[in-house]
């Protein structure tokens, strides 16, 4: 019936495979449950009290049917599990050339910041055929970023970064929802994902231009908050040099080694004493309550722009 689609449109790179996995799981589950129910009803009716079924011949006990049935079912469901695990791993391993966009959820809107500094509210424009990696944070409560046409959903938890990636292959305009109850106006927290042809997307970026890139804005904040006084050349306090630190391993005072990713940079700004780099004193003050999620994204983008370990 028009206006009531039986199946949501498939716009994501893995949407078709996710649908196939779901359909396969439903078919196997229905057939298995249906066969078991049929056997239960058949034998209950055939050998009910008072029925004239022949009960004079006792069949010798054999494990062939039971072993065969159990093995076949096990292999089918293990196959589905392996398929699902492989798809899951691919969905959570973004390509290295993915375009990174910062998204902040708050009651009751989604705010997006592109690398070039372009900003959107309840809208997200992306190019078709290009991998997009979203780095997401919540400003208040738990939200969930959900685009049915892409078959992707990611919960966004306060106090930490969450990430997801997708590749939209079909240009169009698709609904964006919050799939986690987040307050009174939760039902109104939605928007649109607009997938554009690469040339049209480049034109959209130019039309929205005129502002500094996210990294350039982060550099201004880096100086405004006084970070350059310690981490910059000629700093008055001995602090780690941030050039080339992003993406590499960081040895900590407690003996652990962590990766200098978005999470580490964010926590170093808000909770600097939680993971102190080896060889340095825990003297950095916390900026919790002074730097909002939007500005944190800019600072992270700036640290990323300083280079990666092993790059080049």
C-alpha positions as CSV (number, residue, x, y, z in Angstrom):
1,X,0.0,0.0,0.0
2,X,1.4,3.4,-0.9
3,X,2.6,5.4,2.0
4,X,3.0,2.3,4.1
5,X,6.2,0.6,3.0
6,X,6.6,-3.1,3.9
7,X,10.4,-2.7,4.2
8,X,12.4,0.4,5.0
9,X,14.5,1.8,2.1
10,X,18.1,0.5,2.0
11,X,20.6,3.4,1.7
12,X,23.6,2.1,3.6
13,X,26.5,0.1,2.4
14,X,25.7,-2.8,4.8
15,X,22.0,-2.3,4.9
16,X,21.3,-5.2,2.4
17,X,23.5,-7.6,4.3
18,X,22.0,-6.7,7.6
19,X,18.5,-7.3,6.2
20,X,19.6,-10.6,4.8
21,X,21.0,-11.7,8.1
22,X,17.8,-10.6,9.9
23,X,15.6,-12.4,7.4
24,X,17.8,-15.5,7.6
25,X,17.6,-15.6,11.4
26,X,13.8,-15.1,11.3
27,X,13.3,-17.9,8.8
28,X,15.5,-20.4,10.6
29,X,13.9,-19.5,14.0
30,X,10.3,-19.8,12.6
31,X,11.1,-23.1,10.8
32,X,12.8,-24.6,13.9
33,X,10.0,-23.5,16.3
34,X,7.3,-24.5,13.8
35,X,8.8,-28.0,13.4
36,X,9.1,-28.5,17.1
37,X,5.5,-27.3,17.7
38,X,4.3,-29.6,14.9
39,X,5.9,-32.6,16.5
40,X,4.5,-31.8,19.9
41,X,0.9,-31.4,18.5
42,X,1.2,-34.5,16.3
43,X,2.4,-36.9,19.0
44,X,0.1,-35.4,21.6
45,X,-2.9,-36.0,19.3
46,X,-1.8,-39.4,18.0
47,X,-1.0,-40.9,21.4
48,X,-3.6,-39.2,23.5
49,X,-5.6,-41.3,26.0
50,X,-8.3,-43.3,24.3
51,X,-6.8,-43.1,20.8
52,X,-6.4,-46.5,18.9
53,X,-2.8,-45.9,17.9
54,X,-0.7,-49.0,17.9
55,X,1.4,-49.1,21.0
56,X,2.4,-52.8,20.9
57,X,5.8,-52.4,19.2
58,X,8.5,-50.8,21.3
59,X,11.2,-49.1,19.1
60,X,14.7,-49.7,20.3
61,X,16.4,-46.6,21.6
62,X,18.6,-44.8,19.1
63,X,20.5,-41.5,19.3
64,X,20.8,-41.1,15.5
65,X,17.8,-38.8,15.1
66,X,18.5,-36.8,18.2
67,X,22.2,-36.4,17.4
68,X,21.4,-35.5,13.8
69,X,18.7,-33.0,14.7
70,X,20.9,-31.3,17.3
71,X,24.0,-31.2,15.1
72,X,22.1,-29.7,12.2
73,X,20.5,-27.0,14.3
74,X,23.8,-26.2,16.0
75,X,25.6,-25.8,12.7
76,X,22.9,-23.6,11.3
77,X,22.8,-21.3,14.3
78,X,26.6,-21.2,14.6
79,X,26.8,-20.2,11.0
80,X,24.4,-17.3,11.6
81,X,26.4,-16.3,14.7
82,X,29.7,-16.2,12.7
83,X,28.0,-14.2,10.0
84,X,26.7,-11.7,12.5
85,X,30.0,-11.5,14.3
86,X,31.8,-10.8,11.0
87,X,29.3,-8.1,10.1
88,X,29.6,-6.6,13.6
89,X,33.4,-6.3,13.3
90,X,33.2,-4.7,9.9
91,X,30.6,-2.2,11.2
92,X,32.9,-1.1,14.1
93,X,36.1,-0.8,12.1
94,X,35.9,2.4,10.1
95,X,38.2,2.9,7.1
96,X,41.3,5.0,7.7
97,X,40.1,7.6,5.1
98,X,36.7,8.1,6.7
99,X,35.5,11.7,7.1
100,X,35.2,12.5,10.7
101,X,32.2,14.6,11.9
102,X,31.6,15.5,15.6
103,X,28.0,15.1,16.8
104,X,26.6,16.3,20.1
105,X,23.2,15.2,21.4
106,X,21.3,17.3,23.9
107,X,17.7,17.7,24.9
108,X,16.3,17.7,22.3
109,X,18.4,18.1,19.3
110,X,21.4,16.8,17.4
111,X,24.3,19.2,16.6
112,X,26.9,18.3,14.0
113,X,30.3,19.9,13.3
114,X,32.1,19.2,10.0
115,X,35.9,19.3,9.7
116,X,35.7,22.6,7.7
117,X,33.8,24.3,10.5
118,X,30.3,23.9,9.0
119,X,27.7,23.4,11.7
120,X,24.2,21.9,11.5
121,X,21.3,21.3,13.9
122,X,19.0,18.3,13.4
123,X,20.5,18.0,9.9
124,X,23.5,16.0,8.7
125,X,24.8,16.4,5.1
126,X,27.2,13.7,3.8
127,X,28.6,12.7,0.4
128,X,27.4,9.5,-1.2
129,X,29.8,6.6,-1.5
130,X,32.2,8.0,1.2
131,X,32.9,6.5,4.6
132,X,31.7,8.8,7.4
133,X,32.9,8.4,11.0
134,X,30.8,10.1,13.7
135,X,32.4,11.0,17.0
136,X,29.5,11.5,19.4
137,X,29.0,12.9,22.8
138,X,25.9,13.7,25.0
139,X,25.5,17.0,26.8
140,X,23.0,15.8,29.3
141,X,21.4,12.3,29.3
142,X,21.5,9.1,27.2
143,X,20.6,9.5,23.6
144,X,20.7,7.1,20.7
145,X,21.6,8.1,17.1
146,X,19.5,6.1,14.7
147,X,19.0,6.2,10.9
148,X,16.7,3.4,9.9
149,X,17.6,3.6,6.2
150,X,21.3,2.9,7.0
151,X,20.5,0.3,9.6
152,X,22.8,1.9,12.1
153,X,22.2,2.9,15.7
154,X,24.6,4.0,18.4
155,X,23.8,5.0,22.0
156,X,25.4,8.2,23.2
157,X,26.3,8.2,26.9
158,X,27.2,11.4,28.9
159,X,30.8,11.7,29.9
160,X,32.4,9.8,27.1
161,X,32.9,9.6,23.4
162,X,31.0,7.0,21.3
163,X,31.8,6.5,17.6
164,X,30.1,4.8,14.6
165,X,30.7,4.8,10.9
166,X,28.6,4.3,7.8
167,X,28.6,4.7,4.1
168,X,25.5,5.9,2.4
169,X,25.3,4.8,-1.2
170,X,22.0,6.2,-2.3
171,X,21.5,10.0,-2.5
172,X,18.3,11.1,-0.8
173,X,16.9,12.5,2.4
174,X,16.4,10.0,5.3
175,X,14.9,10.3,8.8
176,X,17.2,10.6,11.8
177,X,15.8,9.7,15.2
178,X,16.8,9.5,18.9
179,X,16.0,5.9,19.8
180,X,16.5,6.2,23.5
181,X,13.9,7.9,25.8
182,X,15.6,11.1,26.9
183,X,12.9,13.3,28.4
184,X,9.6,15.0,27.8
185,X,10.2,16.0,24.2
186,X,12.0,12.8,23.2
187,X,9.5,12.1,20.4
188,X,10.5,15.4,18.8
189,X,14.2,14.8,18.9
190,X,14.8,13.9,15.2
191,X,16.1,15.3,12.0
192,X,17.3,14.4,8.6
193,X,20.3,12.8,7.0
194,X,20.8,14.2,3.5
195,X,23.0,12.1,1.2
196,X,24.3,14.1,-1.7
197,X,26.3,13.3,-4.8
198,X,30.0,14.2,-4.2
199,X,30.0,17.2,-6.5
200,X,26.8,18.5,-5.0
201,X,28.2,18.0,-1.5
202,X,31.3,19.9,-2.3
203,X,29.1,22.8,-3.5
204,X,27.1,22.6,-0.3
205,X,30.3,22.9,1.8
206,X,31.4,26.0,-0.2
207,X,28.0,27.6,0.3
208,X,28.2,27.0,4.0
209,X,31.8,28.2,4.1
210,X,33.3,31.4,5.5
211,X,34.1,30.1,8.9
212,X,37.4,28.6,10.2
213,X,38.0,24.9,10.2
214,X,37.3,22.9,13.3
215,X,41.0,22.5,13.9
216,X,41.7,26.3,13.5
217,X,39.0,27.1,16.0
218,X,40.5,24.5,18.4
219,X,43.9,26.2,18.1
220,X,42.3,29.5,19.2
221,X,40.8,27.8,22.2
222,X,44.1,26.1,22.9
223,X,45.7,29.5,23.4
224,X,42.6,31.1,25.0
225,X,42.5,28.5,27.8
226,X,46.2,28.9,28.3
227,X,47.1,25.3,27.1
228,X,50.0,26.7,25.0
229,X,51.7,28.0,28.2
230,X,52.5,24.4,29.2
231,X,52.2,22.3,26.0
232,X,53.6,24.9,23.6
233,X,57.2,25.7,22.8
234,X,58.9,27.5,25.7
235,X,56.2,26.5,28.1
236,X,56.7,27.5,31.8
237,X,55.6,24.1,33.1
238,X,57.1,20.8,31.9
239,X,54.3,19.1,30.0
240,X,54.0,16.6,27.1
241,X,54.6,17.9,23.6
242,X,51.4,17.3,21.7
243,X,53.0,17.4,18.2
244,X,52.5,13.9,16.7
245,X,51.1,12.4,19.9
246,X,47.6,11.7,18.4
247,X,47.1,8.1,17.4
248,X,50.2,6.7,19.1
249,X,50.7,4.8,22.4
250,X,51.1,6.8,25.6
251,X,52.9,5.2,28.6
252,X,51.2,6.1,31.9
253,X,52.6,6.5,35.4
254,X,50.8,3.3,36.6
255,X,52.5,1.2,34.0
256,X,49.6,1.0,31.5
257,X,49.9,2.0,27.9
258,X,46.9,3.6,26.2
259,X,46.2,4.9,22.8
260,X,46.0,8.7,22.3
261,X,42.6,8.7,20.6
262,X,39.7,11.1,21.0
263,X,38.7,9.5,24.3
264,X,42.2,10.0,25.7
265,X,42.4,13.7,24.6
266,X,38.9,14.4,26.0
267,X,39.7,12.8,29.4
268,X,43.0,14.5,29.6
269,X,41.2,17.9,29.4
270,X,38.4,17.1,31.8
271,X,40.1,14.5,34.1
272,X,43.8,15.1,33.7
273,X,44.8,13.2,36.8
274,X,43.0,10.0,35.8
275,X,45.7,9.0,33.2
276,X,49.0,10.9,33.9
277,X,51.7,10.4,31.3
278,X,54.9,8.7,32.6
279,X,57.6,11.1,33.6
280,X,55.3,14.1,34.2
281,X,53.8,15.5,37.4
282,X,50.0,15.6,37.8
283,X,49.8,19.4,37.8
284,X,47.4,20.0,35.0
285,X,44.1,21.5,36.3
286,X,40.7,20.1,35.2
287,X,38.6,22.0,32.7
288,X,35.4,20.2,33.6
289,X,32.6,22.7,33.6
290,X,34.6,25.3,31.6
291,X,34.7,23.6,28.3
292,X,31.5,22.4,26.6
293,X,31.1,19.5,24.2
294,X,31.2,21.8,21.2
295,X,34.6,23.3,22.2
296,X,35.9,19.9,23.3
297,X,35.4,18.7,19.7
298,X,37.4,21.7,18.4
299,X,40.2,21.0,20.8
300,X,40.3,17.3,19.8
301,X,40.3,18.3,16.2
302,X,43.3,20.6,16.8
303,X,45.3,17.9,18.6
304,X,44.5,15.6,15.7
305,X,45.8,18.2,13.2
306,X,49.2,18.2,15.0
307,X,49.9,14.9,13.4
308,X,49.8,11.2,14.2
309,X,52.5,8.8,15.4
310,X,54.0,7.1,12.4
311,X,52.2,9.4,9.8
312,X,54.0,10.3,6.7
